[in-house]
Amino acid sequence: MRNHTQRTHRFTPIAIVVAVVLAVLAGALSCSQRDHSSEAQQLTIGSSHNEADTLIYIAYEQNFFVVNGLNVIIKDYGSGSTAVDGMLKGEVDIATASEFVIVQKAFKQQAVLTIGTISKNYTTYLIGRIDRGIRNVSDLEGKKIGIPAGTLAQFNFGRFLDLNGMGRKQMTKVNIDIAQSENVIVSGDVDAVVSWEPYISRIKEKLGDKLVVWPAHSGQPQYKNIIATKAWMAQHPEVVKGVLKSLVQAESFMALHPDHAKTVVQRQLQYNDEYIALVWPLNQFSLSLDQSLIAAMEDEARWMIKNKLTTEKKVPDFNDYIYVDGLKAIKPEAVNIIR
């Protein structure tokens, strides 16, 4: 009994020391975790909720944003145009949209910048109803066409008509929301519609052999961009860096795990196997800033001036709407802009 008491008195100080050390370490770890959490920057991204934003979905699901100190929320919009409008209203911090949206904002002298292109895709089509007498492009004359005005589809359709000698032909153009494109042609409210995936596939499912389909992009891809305001970027340079780092990591992940990446996007967007197999090859997923982006915007700007969709008479200098320093610092080989 005495020996047991002696051992107890001998080891108690050691036990106390160990307990204190463990408590201190636990407290330090907890404090460190709280500090890390408190330092995470809240970031809301406006997305048009389609596979063109794949790099964002990968960065989100694989926690690359978290690793780079960002607590990201993704807010869905019907189109890139509405996403950028939401950004300008303060609903989101940054948004994804086509280069055509940048052209529109440049003509309005709104201070927006792209920090990088995250994909290039070819998913815009013109669909006509055969039972409304549309079998050839020339049959569009006199017909009622549904077009989501203010989107890249408007430019795609205009250039499609020009390239097919139909630019001066008369037809009724009906402004539709992109989400309405399926309903308006299926119901017969219009004879043809300009739209993109996934609405194209849904229309095909319902009308099948009653349709004629033409690619409307005429070989020029849509450039999906990360867009922010100049004022926001000036106040959040580290956030911009974190976004770009996260997207570079997402791009590397896709290269190493293409099947896994496809599964992530399927789950995020609730696509079935057939649909993902259809649209995946129509997209090029990579983070870049190419001279071809500027060429596309200049082409679109000239078209807008020609068709009096702006009161401006001069093509903007689109170098003023591209921020190259961020991507150049993180992935210099991805920047090919001539200044």
WOGI-V640828 format. One line per field, one symbol per residue. phi: phi as a letter, one per 30 degrees, with the letter a starting at -180 (. if undefined). A space follows every 10 residues. Layout:
phi = ???
This chain:
phi = .ddddddddd ceeddddddd dddddddddd dddddddddd ddbccdbdhb ddceeddddd dcidddecic cccccdbdad dddddddddi dbdbbcaddd ddeddddchc dcbccldcab bbbcbcccdd dcicbbeddd eicccdbddi cdeddeddde dddcicdcdd acccdbdedd eddddddidb cabcabddde ddddddchdd cbbbdcdhic ddcdbdbbdd dddddbddde dddddddddd ddddddbddd dddededdch ddddddddde ddbccacabc dddddddddd dddddechcb ddcbdddddd cbccdddddc beddcbccc
